[in-house]
Amino acid sequence: MEEGTPACKPDSNLVWAILVTTLCCMPLGVVAIVKAASVDSLWAAGSYAEARKAAQDAGKWAAVSAICGLVIVLCYMLYMMTIIAIAALHA
């Protein structure tokens, strides 16, 4: 347990984690939710450094999930444009 209570609890990024899980990439978003959910319990237990690390990890995994979701959408759009272009050439 660390000495002294820091000024304020870090943002758990739980809302961000839930949004990217439902809208972007579920497997990576679940990791973000698990990390975000552990922030409050770690903070209450007095593990302040671990709570800050869990909050940072939750934000990192949420960002990775958002980026993966964006890449998947862009690849799908490129695939569909290719299919449409091929169909137009053979019409």
Residue, then its C-alpha position, 0 to 999 in steps of 0.5 A: m500500500e502506498e503512503g498518502t492518498p493521491a489528490c483524485k482517482p483517475d478516470s477509468n475510461l469505462v464509458w469509452a471502453i463500452l462504446v468501442t466494444t459495442l461500435c468497433c472491435m468487441p474482443l479488444g473492447v472487452v479487454a478495455i472494459v475489464k481494465a476499466a472495471s478494475v480501477d475503482s476496486l484497486w483505488a479502494a484497496g489503496s493500490y493507487a499506482e496499479a489503479r492509475k496503470a489500469a486506467q491508462d491500460a483501459g484507455k490504451w485498449a479502447a484506442v486500439s479497439a477504435i483504430c481496429g474498428l476503423v481499419i475494418v470499416l475502411c477495408y470493407m469499403l475498399y472491398m465493396m468499391t473493388i467489387i462494384a468496379i469489377a462488376a461495372l467493367h464486366a457489364 
